[in-house]
Amino acid sequence: MNDSIKKLLRIADKNLEVIDVSYETVNKKQRLVINATLSPCPQACKSCGSTGKDSDGKTIIVRNGKKKNYHTF
């Protein structure tokens, strides 16, 4: 999906990917629902000085799980 929805909502985050747009009825009101995923690049801990990569250059930081949020504009 292109970035027209992000431009319409004035969202400048490059890590946000819009997956789907749909209409849902919530409390007898029809609402526009935008399903998106935020996937920032993993960064290593600044306190311990880890690089976040092993000797082969592969990322060793593990990201698990998702969280659902509801935002009203």
C-alpha positions as CSV (number, residue, x, y, z in Angstrom):
1,M,0.0,0.0,0.0
2,N,1.3,3.4,-0.8
3,D,2.0,6.2,1.7
4,S,-1.1,8.3,0.8
5,I,-2.8,7.4,4.1
6,K,0.2,8.5,6.1
7,K,0.4,11.7,4.1
8,L,-3.3,12.4,4.7
9,L,-2.9,11.8,8.5
10,R,0.5,13.8,8.4
11,I,2.4,10.8,9.8
12,A,6.1,11.1,8.9
13,D,7.4,7.9,10.6
14,K,9.2,5.7,8.0
15,N,8.9,2.6,10.2
16,L,5.1,2.6,10.1
17,E,3.6,0.3,7.4
18,V,-0.1,0.6,6.7
19,I,-1.5,-2.9,6.1
20,D,-5.2,-2.5,5.7
21,V,-8.0,0.1,5.8
22,S,-11.6,-0.9,6.6
23,Y,-14.8,0.2,8.2
24,E,-16.1,-1.3,11.4
25,T,-19.2,-0.6,13.5
26,V,-18.4,0.2,17.1
27,N,-21.1,1.3,19.6
28,K,-23.6,1.7,16.7
29,K,-21.2,4.1,14.9
30,Q,-19.3,3.4,11.7
31,R,-15.6,4.1,12.0
32,L,-12.6,4.0,9.7
33,V,-10.0,1.5,11.0
34,I,-6.4,1.6,9.8
35,N,-4.4,-1.5,10.5
36,A,-0.7,-0.7,10.6
37,T,2.6,-2.2,11.9
38,L,5.4,-0.2,13.5
39,S,8.7,-1.9,13.0
40,P,11.6,0.2,14.2
41,C,15.2,-1.0,13.5
42,P,16.5,-2.7,16.7
43,Q,19.3,-0.9,18.4
44,A,21.8,-2.2,21.0
45,C,21.9,-1.1,24.6
46,K,23.8,2.2,25.1
47,S,24.7,1.3,28.7
48,C,26.6,-1.9,28.0
49,G,28.2,-0.9,24.6
50,S,26.9,-3.9,22.7
51,T,27.0,-3.6,19.0
52,G,23.8,-5.6,18.4
53,K,25.6,-7.8,15.8
54,D,27.6,-11.0,16.2
55,S,31.0,-11.7,14.5
56,D,29.3,-12.7,11.3
57,G,27.4,-9.4,11.0
58,K,24.0,-10.9,11.9
59,T,21.6,-9.1,14.2
60,I,21.5,-10.7,17.6
61,I,18.7,-8.6,19.1
62,V,15.5,-10.5,19.3
63,R,12.1,-8.8,19.0
64,N,9.1,-10.8,20.1
65,G,5.4,-10.1,20.2
66,K,2.9,-7.4,19.1
67,K,0.7,-4.9,20.9
68,K,-2.6,-3.6,19.7
69,N,-3.3,0.1,20.3
70,Y,-6.3,2.2,19.5
71,H,-5.8,5.9,18.7
72,T,-8.5,8.5,18.1
73,F,-7.8,11.4,15.8
